Amino acid sequence: MNTQENENLVTFSYSGIFLSCFSEESTKCIHSTPEHVLVYLYSGEQIIEDRNKTIKLKAGDCAFIRRDHRLKMFKNGVGENLYKGISLTFRRNVLREFYSNMNKAEIPKNVPISDTNVFKINPDAAITSLFQSLTPYFDGHVKPTESITHLKLLEGIYALLNRNEEFYPILFDFAEPWKVDILEFLNENYQDELSMEQIASFTGRSLATFKRDFKKISSLTPQKWIIKKRLEMAYIKLKEERKKVQDVYVEVGFKNPSHFSTAFKKQYGFAPTEI
């Protein structure tokens, strides 16, 4: 079992398949994985921003998120109820094994491929019972066996397929992830707190491939490129937009005003307060 904690968020992950989050305050995260994810909300609320669409989940709601799709999620407590959600991640090897064991004659033919990336699902008996059967493992911090984990994933696949045939071409499309233009992605997301592993995943690359591709477009390391970009945008906001330093350093992605001031002075030769 992997456990991650900070003052707002506790995460339990069993073999990278099940995820449970608890939050006392609003938590924002950037979501994009190379695998499909089924999310179920036990308490609190979860707001998903998908480009110009906003999807709100409350306790008892469920959502299916397609792989390789980047979006923002906000996990909030509601009143005295903390955020509590569990996710199932459908890895390709599991889906391939499931597909290989299917009776191909029973697979629906000519099902149009939906362009929807986030499906809000009103849970039926199959989905509700599936997620309710997982709570004892998290409430009691008991690790399920690999066999149980695998069976729960298969149960989740069956629940989706029995619910709507549009999930057939989505779950059993085994094309490799697409690659996103690195500079385009970084120019749009430089202010987000992302690890190199996350950026690589979001742009459809392994970490090694991402580092190799980045060397082709910049002599800087990815970390230094991001700092330089943040400082350039801060300069524009201070000089041209006349914004205040205390607002700008947060907007461009710095956590600490002292760190921002030091980095700014190193790049431009004067403090941000002197503009």
SVG drawing of the C-alpha trace seen along z (x, -y; Angstrom):
<svg xmlns="http://www.w3.org/2000/svg" viewBox="-29 -51 51 67">
<polyline fill="none" stroke="black" stroke-width="0.4" points="0.0,0.0 1.3,-3.5 0.3,-6.3 0.8,-10.1 -0.1,-12.8 -0.1,-16.5 -2.1,-18.7 -5.1,-18.6 -4.9,-15.3 -4.4,-11.7 -4.1,-9.1 -4.2,-5.4 -3.2,-3.5 -3.2,0.3 -1.0,1.5 -1.8,-1.8 -5.4,-0.6 -7.6,-2.0 -7.3,-5.5 -9.0,-7.1 -8.7,-10.8 -9.7,-12.8 -9.5,-16.6 -10.4,-19.2 -10.0,-22.0 -10.5,-22.5 -7.9,-20.6 -7.0,-21.3 -5.3,-18.8 -4.4,-18.4 -5.6,-15.1 -4.2,-13.3 -3.3,-9.6 -2.5,-7.2 -5.3,-5.0 -9.1,-5.2 -10.4,-6.0 -13.7,-5.4 -14.3,-7.8 -17.0,-7.3 -17.7,-10.0 -18.7,-8.9 -18.9,-12.4 -18.1,-16.0 -18.1,-17.2 -15.8,-17.0 -15.8,-19.6 -14.3,-18.6 -13.4,-21.4 -13.1,-20.0 -12.2,-22.9 -15.5,-24.9 -17.5,-22.3 -18.0,-22.0 -19.1,-18.7 -20.1,-18.6 -20.2,-15.3 -21.9,-15.0 -22.0,-12.1 -23.2,-9.0 -22.2,-10.2 -19.7,-8.6 -17.7,-9.7 -15.7,-7.9 -12.6,-9.8 -10.9,-8.7 -7.2,-8.2 -4.7,-10.8 -7.2,-13.6 -6.1,-16.6 -8.5,-18.4 -8.7,-20.2 -10.4,-18.7 -11.4,-20.4 -12.1,-18.2 -14.1,-19.9 -15.6,-19.1 -19.3,-20.0 -20.2,-21.2 -19.0,-18.6 -18.5,-16.0 -14.9,-15.7 -14.1,-14.8 -14.0,-11.1 -13.6,-9.4 -12.3,-6.2 -11.0,-5.6 -10.5,-2.5 -7.8,-2.7 -8.2,-0.4 -4.7,0.5 -4.2,1.6 -2.9,5.1 -6.1,5.7 -8.3,4.5 -6.3,6.6 -6.7,9.7 -10.4,9.0 -10.8,8.5 -8.9,11.7 -11.3,13.7 -14.5,12.2 -16.8,14.0 -16.2,11.8 -19.6,12.7 -21.2,10.9 -19.4,7.6 -21.8,5.0 -20.9,4.1 -20.6,0.6 -20.9,-1.3 -20.0,-4.9 -17.0,-6.2 -18.0,-8.9 -16.0,-12.1 -17.0,-12.7 -14.0,-12.7 -15.8,-12.7 -19.0,-10.7 -21.1,-11.6 -22.8,-8.3 -25.7,-7.9 -24.7,-4.8 -26.9,-1.7 -26.9,1.2 -23.8,2.8 -21.6,-0.3 -22.9,-1.2 -22.3,2.3 -18.9,2.4 -17.6,-0.8 -19.4,0.0 -17.5,3.3 -14.2,1.4 -14.8,-0.9 -13.7,1.7 -10.2,1.8 -9.7,-1.9 -11.6,-2.4 -9.7,0.4 -6.5,-0.2 -6.5,3.5 -4.7,4.3 -6.7,6.4 -5.0,9.3 -4.0,9.0 -6.7,11.5 -9.4,9.3 -8.0,6.2 -8.1,7.9 -11.7,9.1 -12.9,5.6 -11.4,4.2 -13.2,6.9 -16.4,6.1 -15.9,2.4 -15.4,3.2 -18.6,5.4 -20.6,2.7 -19.6,0.1 -20.2,2.5 -23.6,3.6 -24.6,0.0 -23.9,-1.4 -22.4,0.2 -20.6,-3.0 -17.9,-1.9 -16.9,1.0 -14.9,-1.0 -13.5,-3.2 -12.2,-0.5 -10.9,1.7 -9.0,-0.8 -5.4,0.1 -3.8,-2.7 -0.7,-4.2 -1.0,-7.6 -0.6,-10.6 2.2,-13.0 1.5,-16.6 3.7,-19.5 6.0,-20.1 6.3,-23.9 2.6,-24.3 1.8,-22.4 4.4,-24.2 3.3,-27.6 -0.2,-26.8 0.6,-25.2 3.9,-26.8 2.2,-28.1 1.0,-24.6 3.1,-22.7 3.9,-19.6 6.7,-17.1 8.7,-16.1 7.1,-12.7 3.6,-14.3 4.6,-16.6 6.0,-13.6 2.8,-11.7 0.6,-14.6 2.5,-15.0 2.2,-11.3 5.8,-10.4 7.9,-8.3 10.2,-10.4 13.3,-9.4 11.6,-10.3 10.4,-13.6 14.0,-14.5 15.4,-13.6 12.7,-15.5 13.1,-18.6 16.9,-18.8 15.9,-19.2 14.0,-22.4 15.9,-24.1 19.4,-24.3 17.8,-24.8 16.6,-22.0 12.8,-21.7 12.9,-23.1 15.0,-26.2 12.8,-26.7 9.7,-26.8 11.3,-29.3 12.4,-31.5 8.9,-31.4 7.3,-32.3 9.6,-35.3 9.0,-36.5 5.2,-36.4 5.7,-38.1 7.6,-40.9 4.7,-41.5 2.1,-41.5 4.1,-43.9 5.2,-46.2 2.3,-46.2 -0.6,-45.2 0.4,-47.1 -0.4,-44.3 0.9,-44.0 3.8,-41.8 1.8,-39.9 -0.7,-38.9 1.7,-38.2 4.0,-35.8 1.1,-33.4 -0.4,-33.8 2.8,-32.7 3.3,-29.7 5.7,-30.7 4.8,-29.5 7.1,-31.8 7.4,-35.6 11.0,-35.6 12.0,-32.9 10.1,-34.8 11.9,-38.1 15.4,-36.4 14.8,-34.7 13.4,-37.8 16.4,-39.9 18.8,-37.3 17.2,-37.3 16.5,-41.1 19.0,-42.7 16.5,-44.5 13.7,-43.6 10.1,-43.2 9.1,-46.0 11.3,-48.4 9.1,-48.2"/>
</svg>
